[in-house]
């Protein structure tokens, strides 16, 4: 094996030296859960989409 790209003793050197960073917290649901929730609300329960009618009439 001529021309290898570095020895195996140096493998992972940079990754082990980098400081551990915590991941950011999610603010909302993941897209799969959000789509499932919307499907149940709109298709299964047949709830209307959007704001209630009385709020739209009140604004006019």
C-alpha distance matrix in Angstrom:
0.0 3.7 6.6 6.8 10.5 11.9 12.0 13.5 16.5 17.6 17.6 21.1 22.5 24.5 25.8 27.1 28.9 30.8 34.3 35.3 37.5 40.0 40.2 43.4 46.1 47.1 50.6 51.3 50.3 47.0 47.5 47.4 50.2 52.2 52.2 53.2 56.0 57.2 57.2 59.3 61.7 62.2 61.9 62.8 65.4 66.5 67.0 67.8 65.1 66.0 68.7 71.9 74.8 77.2 75.0 74.8 78.5 79.2 77.4 79.5
3.7 0.0 3.8 6.0 9.6 11.2 12.1 14.5 17.2 17.8 18.2 21.7 22.6 24.3 26.1 27.5 28.8 30.7 34.4 35.7 37.9 40.5 40.8 44.0 46.9 47.9 51.3 52.2 51.4 48.2 48.6 48.8 51.6 53.4 53.4 54.7 57.4 58.5 58.6 60.8 63.1 63.5 63.3 64.4 67.0 67.9 68.3 68.8 66.0 66.8 69.4 72.7 75.5 77.9 75.6 75.3 79.1 79.7 77.7 79.7
6.6 3.8 0.0 3.8 6.5 8.7 10.7 13.5 16.1 15.8 16.3 19.6 20.2 21.5 23.5 25.2 26.2 27.9 31.6 33.1 35.1 38.0 38.2 41.2 44.3 45.3 48.7 49.7 49.1 46.0 46.4 46.8 49.6 51.2 51.4 52.8 55.4 56.4 56.7 59.0 61.1 61.5 61.5 62.7 65.2 66.0 66.3 66.7 63.7 64.3 66.9 70.3 73.0 75.4 72.9 72.6 76.4 76.9 74.8 76.9
6.8 6.0 3.8 0.0 3.8 5.8 7.6 9.9 12.8 12.6 12.7 16.0 16.9 18.5 20.2 21.8 23.1 24.8 28.5 29.8 31.9 34.7 35.0 38.1 41.1 42.2 45.6 46.7 46.1 43.0 43.6 44.0 46.6 48.3 48.7 50.0 52.5 53.7 54.0 56.2 58.3 58.8 58.9 59.9 62.4 63.4 63.6 64.1 61.2 61.8 64.3 67.6 70.5 72.8 70.4 70.2 74.0 74.5 72.5 74.6
10.5 9.6 6.5 3.8 0.0 3.8 7.0 9.3 11.9 10.6 10.5 13.4 14.1 15.1 17.0 18.9 20.0 21.5 25.2 26.6 28.6 31.5 31.8 34.9 38.0 39.2 42.5 43.7 43.3 40.3 41.0 41.6 44.2 45.8 46.3 47.7 50.1 51.2 51.8 54.0 55.9 56.5 56.8 57.9 60.2 61.1 61.1 61.5 58.6 59.0 61.4 64.8 67.7 69.9 67.3 67.2 71.0 71.4 69.3 71.5
11.9 11.2 8.7 5.8 3.8 0.0 3.7 6.6 8.5 7.3 8.2 11.4 11.6 13.3 15.5 16.7 17.7 19.7 23.4 25.0 27.4 30.4 31.2 34.4 37.5 39.1 42.5 43.9 43.7 40.8 41.9 42.5 44.8 46.5 47.3 48.6 50.8 52.1 52.8 54.8 56.7 57.6 57.9 58.9 61.1 62.2 62.1 62.6 59.7 60.0 62.3 65.6 68.6 70.7 68.1 68.1 71.9 72.2 70.2 72.5
12.0 12.1 10.7 7.6 7.0 3.7 0.0 3.8 5.4 5.8 7.2 10.9 11.2 13.9 15.7 16.2 17.6 20.1 23.5 25.0 27.8 30.6 31.7 35.1 38.1 39.8 43.3 44.7 44.3 41.6 42.8 43.2 45.4 47.3 48.2 49.3 51.5 53.0 53.7 55.5 57.5 58.5 58.8 59.5 61.7 63.0 63.0 63.7 60.9 61.4 63.6 66.8 69.9 71.9 69.4 69.6 73.4 73.6 71.8 74.2
13.5 14.5 13.5 9.9 9.3 6.6 3.8 0.0 3.8 5.3 5.2 8.9 10.2 13.2 14.1 14.3 16.5 18.9 22.1 23.1 26.0 28.5 29.6 33.2 35.9 37.6 41.2 42.5 42.0 39.2 40.6 40.8 42.9 45.0 45.9 46.7 48.9 50.7 51.3 52.9 55.0 56.2 56.4 56.9 59.1 60.6 60.6 61.5 58.9 59.4 61.6 64.8 68.0 69.9 67.5 67.9 71.7 71.9 70.2 72.7
16.5 17.2 16.1 12.8 11.9 8.5 5.4 3.8 0.0 3.8 5.6 8.7 8.8 12.4 13.6 12.9 14.7 17.7 20.7 22.1 25.3 28.0 29.5 33.1 35.9 37.9 41.5 43.1 42.8 40.3 42.0 42.3 44.1 46.2 47.4 48.2 50.2 52.0 52.8 54.3 56.3 57.7 58.1 58.5 60.5 62.1 61.9 62.9 60.2 60.6 62.6 65.7 69.0 70.8 68.3 68.8 72.6 72.6 70.9 73.6
17.6 17.8 15.8 12.6 10.6 7.3 5.8 5.3 3.8 0.0 3.8 6.4 5.7 8.9 10.8 10.7 11.9 14.7 18.0 19.7 22.7 25.7 27.1 30.6 33.6 35.7 39.2 40.9 40.8 38.3 40.0 40.6 42.5 44.3 45.6 46.6 48.5 50.2 51.2 52.8 54.6 55.9 56.5 57.1 59.0 60.4 60.1 60.9 58.1 58.3 60.3 63.5 66.7 68.4 65.9 66.3 70.1 70.0 68.2 70.8
17.6 18.2 16.3 12.7 10.5 8.2 7.2 5.2 5.6 3.8 0.0 3.8 5.6 8.3 9.0 9.5 11.7 13.9 17.1 18.1 20.9 23.6 24.7 28.2 31.1 32.9 36.5 38.0 37.7 35.1 36.7 37.1 39.0 41.0 42.1 43.1 45.1 46.8 47.7 49.3 51.2 52.4 52.9 53.5 55.5 57.0 56.7 57.6 54.8 55.2 57.3 60.4 63.6 65.5 63.0 63.4 67.2 67.2 65.5 68.1
21.1 21.7 19.6 16.0 13.4 11.4 10.9 8.9 8.7 6.4 3.8 0.0 3.8 5.7 5.3 6.1 8.7 10.4 13.5 14.3 17.1 19.8 21.0 24.5 27.4 29.4 32.9 34.6 34.5 32.0 33.8 34.5 36.2 38.0 39.4 40.4 42.2 44.0 45.0 46.6 48.4 49.7 50.4 50.9 52.7 54.2 53.8 54.7 51.9 52.1 54.1 57.2 60.5 62.2 59.7 60.2 64.0 63.9 62.3 64.9
22.5 22.6 20.2 16.9 14.1 11.6 11.2 10.2 8.8 5.7 5.6 3.8 0.0 3.8 5.6 5.4 6.4 9.0 12.4 14.2 17.2 20.3 22.0 25.4 28.5 30.8 34.2 36.1 36.4 34.2 36.1 37.0 38.6 40.2 41.8 43.0 44.6 46.3 47.6 49.1 50.7 52.1 53.0 53.6 55.2 56.7 56.1 56.8 53.9 53.9 55.7 58.9 62.1 63.7 61.0 61.6 65.3 65.1 63.3 66.1
24.5 24.3 21.5 18.5 15.1 13.3 13.9 13.2 12.4 8.9 8.3 5.7 3.8 0.0 3.8 5.5 5.2 6.4 10.2 12.3 14.7 18.1 19.6 22.7 26.1 28.3 31.5 33.7 34.1 32.0 33.8 35.1 36.7 38.0 39.7 41.1 42.6 44.1 45.6 47.2 48.6 49.9 51.0 51.8 53.3 54.6 53.8 54.3 51.3 51.2 52.9 56.2 59.3 60.9 58.1 58.6 62.3 62.1 60.2 62.9
25.8 26.1 23.5 20.2 17.0 15.5 15.7 14.1 13.6 10.8 9.0 5.3 5.6 3.8 0.0 3.8 5.4 5.5 8.6 9.6 12.1 15.1 16.5 19.9 23.0 25.2 28.6 30.6 30.8 28.7 30.7 31.8 33.3 34.8 36.5 37.8 39.2 40.9 42.3 43.9 45.3 46.7 47.7 48.4 49.9 51.3 50.6 51.3 48.4 48.3 50.1 53.3 56.5 58.1 55.4 56.0 59.8 59.5 57.8 60.5
27.1 27.5 25.2 21.8 18.9 16.7 16.2 14.3 12.9 10.7 9.5 6.1 5.4 5.5 3.8 0.0 3.8 5.7 8.0 9.2 12.5 15.4 17.5 21.0 23.9 26.5 29.9 32.0 32.3 30.5 32.8 33.7 34.9 36.6 38.5 39.5 40.8 42.8 44.2 45.5 47.0 48.6 49.7 50.1 51.5 53.1 52.4 53.2 50.4 50.4 52.0 55.0 58.4 59.8 57.2 57.9 61.7 61.3 59.7 62.6
28.9 28.8 26.2 23.1 20.0 17.7 17.6 16.5 14.7 11.9 11.7 8.7 6.4 5.2 5.4 3.8 0.0 3.8 6.5 9.2 12.2 15.7 18.0 21.2 24.4 27.2 30.3 32.8 33.6 31.9 34.2 35.5 36.6 38.0 40.1 41.4 42.4 44.2 45.9 47.3 48.5 50.1 51.4 51.9 53.1 54.7 53.7 54.3 51.4 51.1 52.5 55.6 58.9 60.2 57.4 58.2 61.9 61.3 59.6 62.5
30.8 30.7 27.9 24.8 21.5 19.7 20.1 18.9 17.7 14.7 13.9 10.4 9.0 6.4 5.5 5.7 3.8 0.0 3.8 6.5 9.0 12.6 14.7 17.8 21.1 23.8 26.9 29.4 30.3 28.8 31.1 32.6 33.7 34.9 37.0 38.4 39.4 41.0 42.9 44.3 45.3 46.9 48.3 49.0 50.1 51.5 50.4 50.9 48.0 47.5 48.9 52.1 55.3 56.6 53.8 54.5 58.2 57.6 55.8 58.7
34.3 34.4 31.6 28.5 25.2 23.4 23.5 22.1 20.7 18.0 17.1 13.5 12.4 10.2 8.6 8.0 6.5 3.8 0.0 3.8 6.3 9.8 12.7 15.6 18.7 21.8 24.7 27.5 28.6 27.5 30.1 31.7 32.4 33.5 36.0 37.3 37.9 39.7 41.8 42.9 43.8 45.6 47.2 47.7 48.6 50.1 48.9 49.4 46.5 46.0 47.1 50.2 53.5 54.6 51.7 52.7 56.3 55.6 53.9 56.9
35.3 35.7 33.1 29.8 26.6 25.0 25.0 23.1 22.1 19.7 18.1 14.3 14.2 12.3 9.6 9.2 9.2 6.5 3.8 0.0 3.8 6.6 9.5 12.8 15.7 18.7 21.8 24.4 25.4 24.3 27.1 28.5 29.0 30.3 32.8 33.9 34.5 36.5 38.5 39.6 40.5 42.4 44.0 44.3 45.2 46.9 45.6 46.4 43.6 43.2 44.4 47.4 50.8 51.9 49.2 50.2 53.9 53.2 51.7 54.8
37.5 37.9 35.1 31.9 28.6 27.4 27.8 26.0 25.3 22.7 20.9 17.1 17.2 14.7 12.1 12.5 12.2 9.0 6.3 3.8 0.0 3.8 6.5 9.2 12.4 15.5 18.4 21.2 22.4 21.5 24.3 26.1 26.5 27.5 30.1 31.5 31.8 33.6 35.9 37.0 37.7 39.5 41.3 41.8 42.5 44.0 42.6 43.2 40.4 39.8 40.9 43.9 47.3 48.3 45.6 46.6 50.2 49.5 47.9 51.0
40.0 40.5 38.0 34.7 31.5 30.4 30.6 28.5 28.0 25.7 23.6 19.8 20.3 18.1 15.1 15.4 15.7 12.6 9.8 6.6 3.8 0.0 3.8 6.6 9.1 12.4 15.3 18.1 19.3 18.7 21.8 23.5 23.5 24.6 27.4 28.5 28.7 30.7 33.0 33.8 34.5 36.6 38.4 38.7 39.3 40.9 39.5 40.2 37.5 37.1 38.1 40.9 44.4 45.4 42.7 43.9 47.5 46.8 45.5 48.6
40.2 40.8 38.2 35.0 31.8 31.2 31.7 29.6 29.5 27.1 24.7 21.0 22.0 19.6 16.5 17.5 18.0 14.7 12.7 9.5 6.5 3.8 0.0 3.8 6.5 9.2 12.4 14.9 16.0 15.2 18.1 20.0 20.1 21.1 23.8 25.1 25.4 27.2 29.5 30.5 31.2 33.1 34.9 35.4 36.0 37.6 36.2 36.9 34.1 33.7 34.9 37.9 41.3 42.5 39.9 40.9 44.6 44.1 42.7 45.8
43.4 44.0 41.2 38.1 34.9 34.4 35.1 33.2 33.1 30.6 28.2 24.5 25.4 22.7 19.9 21.0 21.2 17.8 15.6 12.8 9.2 6.6 3.8 0.0 3.8 6.5 9.2 12.1 13.9 13.7 16.6 18.9 18.8 19.1 22.1 23.7 23.5 25.1 27.7 28.8 29.0 30.9 33.0 33.6 34.0 35.3 33.7 34.2 31.3 30.7 31.7 34.7 38.1 39.1 36.4 37.5 41.1 40.5 39.1 42.2
46.1 46.9 44.3 41.1 38.0 37.5 38.1 35.9 35.9 33.6 31.1 27.4 28.5 26.1 23.0 23.9 24.4 21.1 18.7 15.7 12.4 9.1 6.5 3.8 0.0 3.8 6.4 9.2 11.0 11.6 14.9 17.0 16.2 16.6 19.9 21.1 20.6 22.4 25.2 25.9 26.0 28.2 30.4 30.7 30.9 32.5 30.8 31.4 28.8 28.2 29.1 31.9 35.4 36.4 33.8 35.1 38.7 38.1 37.0 40.2
47.1 47.9 45.3 42.2 39.2 39.1 39.8 37.6 37.9 35.7 32.9 29.4 30.8 28.3 25.2 26.5 27.2 23.8 21.8 18.7 15.5 12.4 9.2 6.5 3.8 0.0 3.8 5.7 7.5 8.2 11.3 13.7 12.9 12.9 16.2 17.7 17.1 18.8 21.5 22.4 22.6 24.6 26.7 27.3 27.5 28.9 27.3 27.9 25.2 24.8 25.9 28.7 32.2 33.5 31.0 32.1 35.8 35.4 34.3 37.4
50.6 51.3 48.7 45.6 42.5 42.5 43.3 41.2 41.5 39.2 36.5 32.9 34.2 31.5 28.6 29.9 30.3 26.9 24.7 21.8 18.4 15.3 12.4 9.2 6.4 3.8 0.0 3.8 7.2 9.2 11.9 14.6 13.3 12.3 15.8 17.5 16.2 17.5 20.7 21.5 21.0 23.0 25.6 26.2 26.0 27.2 25.2 25.5 22.8 22.0 22.8 25.6 29.1 30.1 27.5 28.8 32.4 31.8 30.7 33.9
51.3 52.2 49.7 46.7 43.7 43.9 44.7 42.5 43.1 40.9 38.0 34.6 36.1 33.7 30.6 32.0 32.8 29.4 27.5 24.4 21.2 18.1 14.9 12.1 9.2 5.7 3.8 0.0 3.8 6.6 8.9 11.4 9.8 8.6 12.2 13.8 12.5 13.7 16.9 17.7 17.3 19.3 21.8 22.5 22.4 23.6 21.7 22.2 19.6 19.2 20.4 23.1 26.7 28.0 25.7 26.9 30.5 30.3 29.4 32.5
50.3 51.4 49.1 46.1 43.3 43.7 44.3 42.0 42.8 40.8 37.7 34.5 36.4 34.1 30.8 32.3 33.6 30.3 28.6 25.4 22.4 19.3 16.0 13.9 11.0 7.5 7.2 3.8 0.0 3.8 6.3 8.0 6.1 5.7 9.3 10.4 9.7 11.5 14.2 15.0 15.2 17.3 19.3 19.8 20.2 21.6 20.3 21.2 18.9 19.3 20.9 23.5 27.0 28.7 26.8 27.8 31.4 31.6 31.0 33.9
47.0 48.2 46.0 43.0 40.3 40.8 41.6 39.2 40.3 38.3 35.1 32.0 34.2 32.0 28.7 30.5 31.9 28.8 27.5 24.3 21.5 18.7 15.2 13.7 11.6 8.2 9.2 6.6 3.8 0.0 3.8 5.6 5.5 6.1 8.7 10.1 10.7 12.3 14.3 15.7 16.6 18.2 19.7 20.4 21.4 22.8 21.9 22.9 20.4 21.1 23.2 25.9 29.3 31.3 29.5 30.2 33.8 34.3 33.5 36.1
47.5 48.6 46.4 43.6 41.0 41.9 42.8 40.6 42.0 40.0 36.7 33.8 36.1 33.8 30.7 32.8 34.2 31.1 30.1 27.1 24.3 21.8 18.1 16.6 14.9 11.3 11.9 8.9 6.3 3.8 0.0 3.8 5.5 5.0 6.0 8.5 9.8 10.4 12.1 14.2 15.2 16.1 17.4 18.7 20.0 20.8 20.3 20.9 18.3 19.3 21.9 24.7 27.8 30.2 28.5 28.7 32.4 33.2 32.3 34.7
47.4 48.8 46.8 44.0 41.6 42.5 43.2 40.8 42.3 40.6 37.1 34.5 37.0 35.1 31.8 33.7 35.5 32.6 31.7 28.5 26.1 23.5 20.0 18.9 17.0 13.7 14.6 11.4 8.0 5.6 3.8 0.0 3.8 5.5 5.3 6.2 8.7 10.0 10.6 12.5 14.3 15.4 16.0 16.8 18.6 19.8 19.9 21.1 19.0 20.6 23.4 25.8 29.0 31.4 30.1 30.5 34.0 35.0 34.5 36.8
50.2 51.6 49.6 46.6 44.2 44.8 45.4 42.9 44.1 42.5 39.0 36.2 38.6 36.7 33.3 34.9 36.6 33.7 32.4 29.0 26.5 23.5 20.1 18.8 16.2 12.9 13.3 9.8 6.1 5.5 5.5 3.8 0.0 3.8 5.5 5.1 6.1 8.6 9.8 10.6 12.3 14.2 15.1 15.3 16.6 18.3 18.0 19.6 17.9 19.4 21.7 23.9 27.2 29.5 28.2 29.0 32.5 33.3 33.0 35.5
52.2 53.4 51.2 48.3 45.8 46.5 47.3 45.0 46.2 44.3 41.0 38.0 40.2 38.0 34.8 36.6 38.0 34.9 33.5 30.3 27.5 24.6 21.1 19.1 16.6 12.9 12.3 8.6 5.7 6.1 5.0 5.5 3.8 0.0 3.8 5.5 5.1 6.2 8.6 10.1 10.6 12.1 13.9 14.8 15.6 16.7 15.8 16.9 14.7 15.9 18.3 20.7 24.0 26.3 24.9 25.5 29.0 29.8 29.4 31.9
52.2 53.4 51.4 48.7 46.3 47.3 48.2 45.9 47.4 45.6 42.1 39.4 41.8 39.7 36.5 38.5 40.1 37.0 36.0 32.8 30.1 27.4 23.8 22.1 19.9 16.2 15.8 12.2 9.3 8.7 6.0 5.3 5.5 3.8 0.0 3.8 5.4 5.1 6.1 8.7 9.8 10.4 11.4 12.8 14.4 15.0 14.9 15.9 13.8 15.7 18.7 21.0 24.0 26.7 25.6 25.8 29.2 30.5 30.1 32.2
53.2 54.7 52.8 50.0 47.7 48.6 49.3 46.7 48.2 46.6 43.1 40.4 43.0 41.1 37.8 39.5 41.4 38.4 37.3 33.9 31.5 28.5 25.1 23.7 21.1 17.7 17.5 13.8 10.4 10.1 8.5 6.2 5.1 5.5 3.8 0.0 3.8 5.5 5.1 6.3 8.6 10.0 10.3 10.6 12.5 14.0 14.3 16.2 15.0 17.3 20.0 21.9 24.9 27.5 26.8 27.3 30.5 31.8 31.8 34.0
56.0 57.4 55.4 52.5 50.1 50.8 51.5 48.9 50.2 48.5 45.1 42.2 44.6 42.6 39.2 40.8 42.4 39.4 37.9 34.5 31.8 28.7 25.4 23.5 20.6 17.1 16.2 12.5 9.7 10.7 9.8 8.7 6.1 5.1 5.4 3.8 0.0 3.8 5.5 5.3 6.2 8.6 10.1 10.1 10.8 12.5 12.0 14.0 12.9 14.9 17.2 18.8 22.1 24.4 23.7 24.6 27.8 28.8 29.0 31.4
57.2 58.5 56.4 53.7 51.2 52.1 53.0 50.7 52.0 50.2 46.8 44.0 46.3 44.1 40.9 42.8 44.2 41.0 39.7 36.5 33.6 30.7 27.2 25.1 22.4 18.8 17.5 13.7 11.5 12.3 10.4 10.0 8.6 6.2 5.1 5.5 3.8 0.0 3.8 5.5 5.1 5.9 8.1 9.5 10.0 10.6 9.9 11.2 9.6 11.9 14.7 16.5 19.5 22.2 21.5 21.9 25.1 26.5 26.5 28.6
57.2 58.6 56.7 54.0 51.8 52.8 53.7 51.3 52.8 51.2 47.7 45.0 47.6 45.6 42.3 44.2 45.9 42.9 41.8 38.5 35.9 33.0 29.5 27.7 25.2 21.5 20.7 16.9 14.2 14.3 12.1 10.6 9.8 8.6 6.1 5.1 5.5 3.8 0.0 3.8 5.5 5.3 5.5 6.9 8.8 9.4 10.2 11.9 11.2 14.2 17.2 18.7 21.3 24.2 24.0 24.2 27.1 28.9 29.1 30.9
59.3 60.8 59.0 56.2 54.0 54.8 55.5 52.9 54.3 52.8 49.3 46.6 49.1 47.2 43.9 45.5 47.3 44.3 42.9 39.6 37.0 33.8 30.5 28.8 25.9 22.4 21.5 17.7 15.0 15.7 14.2 12.5 10.6 10.1 8.7 6.3 5.3 5.5 3.8 0.0 3.8 5.7 5.7 4.9 6.2 8.3 9.2 11.9 12.1 15.2 17.6 18.4 21.2 23.8 23.9 24.6 27.3 28.9 29.6 31.6
61.7 63.1 61.1 58.3 55.9 56.7 57.5 55.0 56.3 54.6 51.2 48.4 50.7 48.6 45.3 47.0 48.5 45.3 43.8 40.5 37.7 34.5 31.2 29.0 26.0 22.6 21.0 17.3 15.2 16.6 15.2 14.3 12.3 10.6 9.8 8.6 6.2 5.1 5.5 3.8 0.0 3.8 6.1 6.2 5.2 6.5 6.0 8.6 8.9 11.8 14.0 14.6 17.5 20.0 20.2 21.0 23.6 25.1 25.9 27.9
62.2 63.5 61.5 58.8 56.5 57.6 58.5 56.2 57.7 55.9 52.4 49.7 52.1 49.9 46.7 48.6 50.1 46.9 45.6 42.4 39.5 36.6 33.1 30.9 28.2 24.6 23.0 19.3 17.3 18.2 16.1 15.4 14.2 12.1 10.4 10.0 8.6 5.9 5.3 5.7 3.8 0.0 3.8 6.1 6.0 4.9 5.2 6.8 7.0 10.6 13.4 14.2 16.5 19.6 19.8 20.0 22.6 24.6 25.1 26.7
61.9 63.3 61.5 58.9 56.8 57.9 58.8 56.4 58.1 56.5 52.9 50.4 53.0 51.0 47.7 49.7 51.4 48.3 47.2 44.0 41.3 38.4 34.9 33.0 30.4 26.7 25.6 21.8 19.3 19.7 17.4 16.0 15.1 13.9 11.4 10.3 10.1 8.1 5.5 5.7 6.1 3.8 0.0 3.8 5.8 5.0 7.6 9.6 10.4 14.1 17.0 17.6 19.5 22.7 23.2 23.2 25.6 27.8 28.5 29.9
62.8 64.4 62.7 59.9 57.9 58.9 59.5 56.9 58.5 57.1 53.5 50.9 53.6 51.8 48.4 50.1 51.9 49.0 47.7 44.3 41.8 38.7 35.4 33.6 30.7 27.3 26.2 22.5 19.8 20.4 18.7 16.8 15.3 14.8 12.8 10.6 10.1 9.5 6.9 4.9 6.2 6.1 3.8 0.0 3.8 5.6 8.3 11.4 12.8 16.4 18.8 18.9 21.0 23.8 24.6 25.1 27.3 29.3 30.4 31.9
65.4 67.0 65.2 62.4 60.2 61.1 61.7 59.1 60.5 59.0 55.5 52.7 55.2 53.3 49.9 51.5 53.1 50.1 48.6 45.2 42.5 39.3 36.0 34.0 30.9 27.5 26.0 22.4 20.2 21.4 20.0 18.6 16.6 15.6 14.4 12.5 10.8 10.0 8.8 6.2 5.2 6.0 5.8 3.8 0.0 3.8 5.5 9.2 11.3 14.6 16.4 15.9 18.2 20.6 21.7 22.5 24.5 26.4 27.7 29.4
66.5 67.9 66.0 63.4 61.1 62.2 63.0 60.6 62.1 60.4 57.0 54.2 56.7 54.6 51.3 53.1 54.7 51.5 50.1 46.9 44.0 40.9 37.6 35.3 32.5 28.9 27.2 23.6 21.6 22.8 20.8 19.8 18.3 16.7 15.0 14.0 12.5 10.6 9.4 8.3 6.5 4.9 5.0 5.6 3.8 0.0 3.8 6.5 9.0 12.6 14.6 14.2 15.9 18.8 20.0 20.3 22.2 24.4 25.6 26.9
67.0 68.3 66.3 63.6 61.1 62.1 63.0 60.6 61.9 60.1 56.7 53.8 56.1 53.8 50.6 52.4 53.7 50.4 48.9 45.6 42.6 39.5 36.2 33.7 30.8 27.3 25.2 21.7 20.3 21.9 20.3 19.9 18.0 15.8 14.9 14.3 12.0 9.9 10.2 9.2 6.0 5.2 7.6 8.3 5.5 3.8 0.0 3.8 6.5 9.5 11.2 10.7 12.8 15.5 16.5 17.0 19.1 21.1 22.3 23.9
67.8 68.8 66.7 64.1 61.5 62.6 63.7 61.5 62.9 60.9 57.6 54.7 56.8 54.3 51.3 53.2 54.3 50.9 49.4 46.4 43.2 40.2 36.9 34.2 31.4 27.9 25.5 22.2 21.2 22.9 20.9 21.1 19.6 16.9 15.9 16.2 14.0 11.2 11.9 11.9 8.6 6.8 9.6 11.4 9.2 6.5 3.8 0.0 3.8 6.6 8.5 8.3 9.9 13.2 13.9 13.9 16.1 18.3 19.3 20.6
65.1 66.0 63.7 61.2 58.6 59.7 60.9 58.9 60.2 58.1 54.8 51.9 53.9 51.3 48.4 50.4 51.4 48.0 46.5 43.6 40.4 37.5 34.1 31.3 28.8 25.2 22.8 19.6 18.9 20.4 18.3 19.0 17.9 14.7 13.8 15.0 12.9 9.6 11.2 12.1 8.9 7.0 10.4 12.8 11.3 9.0 6.5 3.8 0.0 3.8 7.0 8.6 10.6 13.9 13.6 13.2 16.1 18.2 18.4 19.9
66.0 66.8 64.3 61.8 59.0 60.0 61.4 59.4 60.6 58.3 55.2 52.1 53.9 51.2 48.3 50.4 51.1 47.5 46.0 43.2 39.8 37.1 33.7 30.7 28.2 24.8 22.0 19.2 19.3 21.1 19.3 20.6 19.4 15.9 15.7 17.3 14.9 11.9 14.2 15.2 11.8 10.6 14.1 16.4 14.6 12.6 9.5 6.6 3.8 0.0 3.8 6.6 8.8 11.7 10.6 10.2 13.5 15.2 15.0 16.8
68.7 69.4 66.9 64.3 61.4 62.3 63.6 61.6 62.6 60.3 57.3 54.1 55.7 52.9 50.1 52.0 52.5 48.9 47.1 44.4 40.9 38.1 34.9 31.7 29.1 25.9 22.8 20.4 20.9 23.2 21.9 23.4 21.7 18.3 18.7 20.0 17.2 14.7 17.2 17.6 14.0 13.4 17.0 18.8 16.4 14.6 11.2 8.5 7.0 3.8 0.0 3.8 6.5 8.5 7.1 7.4 10.7 11.9 12.0 14.3
71.9 72.7 70.3 67.6 64.8 65.6 66.8 64.8 65.7 63.5 60.4 57.2 58.9 56.2 53.3 55.0 55.6 52.1 50.2 47.4 43.9 40.9 37.9 34.7 31.9 28.7 25.6 23.1 23.5 25.9 24.7 25.8 23.9 20.7 21.0 21.9 18.8 16.5 18.7 18.4 14.6 14.2 17.6 18.9 15.9 14.2 10.7 8.3 8.6 6.6 3.8 0.0 3.8 5.7 5.8 7.0 9.3 10.6 11.9 13.9
74.8 75.5 73.0 70.5 67.7 68.6 69.9 68.0 69.0 66.7 63.6 60.5 62.1 59.3 56.5 58.4 58.9 55.3 53.5 50.8 47.3 44.4 41.3 38.1 35.4 32.2 29.1 26.7 27.0 29.3 27.8 29.0 27.2 24.0 24.0 24.9 22.1 19.5 21.3 21.2 17.5 16.5 19.5 21.0 18.2 15.9 12.8 9.9 10.6 8.8 6.5 3.8 0.0 3.8 5.4 5.3 6.4 8.7 10.4 11.5
77.2 77.9 75.4 72.8 69.9 70.7 71.9 69.9 70.8 68.4 65.5 62.2 63.7 60.9 58.1 59.8 60.2 56.6 54.6 51.9 48.3 45.4 42.5 39.1 36.4 33.5 30.1 28.0 28.7 31.3 30.2 31.4 29.5 26.3 26.7 27.5 24.4 22.2 24.2 23.8 20.0 19.6 22.7 23.8 20.6 18.8 15.5 13.2 13.9 11.7 8.5 5.7 3.8 0.0 3.8 5.5 5.2 6.1 8.9 10.5
75.0 75.6 72.9 70.4 67.3 68.1 69.4 67.5 68.3 65.9 63.0 59.7 61.0 58.1 55.4 57.2 57.4 53.8 51.7 49.2 45.6 42.7 39.9 36.4 33.8 31.0 27.5 25.7 26.8 29.5 28.5 30.1 28.2 24.9 25.6 26.8 23.7 21.5 24.0 23.9 20.2 19.8 23.2 24.6 21.7 20.0 16.5 13.9 13.6 10.6 7.1 5.8 5.4 3.8 0.0 3.8 5.5 5.1 6.6 9.3
74.8 75.3 72.6 70.2 67.2 68.1 69.6 67.9 68.8 66.3 63.4 60.2 61.6 58.6 56.0 57.9 58.2 54.5 52.7 50.2 46.6 43.9 40.9 37.5 35.1 32.1 28.8 26.9 27.8 30.2 28.7 30.5 29.0 25.5 25.8 27.3 24.6 21.9 24.2 24.6 21.0 20.0 23.2 25.1 22.5 20.3 17.0 13.9 13.2 10.2 7.4 7.0 5.3 5.5 3.8 0.0 3.8 5.4 5.5 7.0
78.5 79.1 76.4 74.0 71.0 71.9 73.4 71.7 72.6 70.1 67.2 64.0 65.3 62.3 59.8 61.7 61.9 58.2 56.3 53.9 50.2 47.5 44.6 41.1 38.7 35.8 32.4 30.5 31.4 33.8 32.4 34.0 32.5 29.0 29.2 30.5 27.8 25.1 27.1 27.3 23.6 22.6 25.6 27.3 24.5 22.2 19.1 16.1 16.1 13.5 10.7 9.3 6.4 5.2 5.5 3.8 0.0 3.8 5.5 5.6
79.2 79.7 76.9 74.5 71.4 72.2 73.6 71.9 72.6 70.0 67.2 63.9 65.1 62.1 59.5 61.3 61.3 57.6 55.6 53.2 49.5 46.8 44.1 40.5 38.1 35.4 31.8 30.3 31.6 34.3 33.2 35.0 33.3 29.8 30.5 31.8 28.8 26.5 28.9 28.9 25.1 24.6 27.8 29.3 26.4 24.4 21.1 18.3 18.2 15.2 11.9 10.6 8.7 6.1 5.1 5.4 3.8 0.0 3.8 5.6
77.4 77.7 74.8 72.5 69.3 70.2 71.8 70.2 70.9 68.2 65.5 62.3 63.3 60.2 57.8 59.7 59.6 55.8 53.9 51.7 47.9 45.5 42.7 39.1 37.0 34.3 30.7 29.4 31.0 33.5 32.3 34.5 33.0 29.4 30.1 31.8 29.0 26.5 29.1 29.6 25.9 25.1 28.5 30.4 27.7 25.6 22.3 19.3 18.4 15.0 12.0 11.9 10.4 8.9 6.6 5.5 5.5 3.8 0.0 3.8
79.5 79.7 76.9 74.6 71.5 72.5 74.2 72.7 73.6 70.8 68.1 64.9 66.1 62.9 60.5 62.6 62.5 58.7 56.9 54.8 51.0 48.6 45.8 42.2 40.2 37.4 33.9 32.5 33.9 36.1 34.7 36.8 35.5 31.9 32.2 34.0 31.4 28.6 30.9 31.6 27.9 26.7 29.9 31.9 29.4 26.9 23.9 20.6 19.9 16.8 14.3 13.9 11.5 10.5 9.3 7.0 5.6 5.6 3.8 0.0
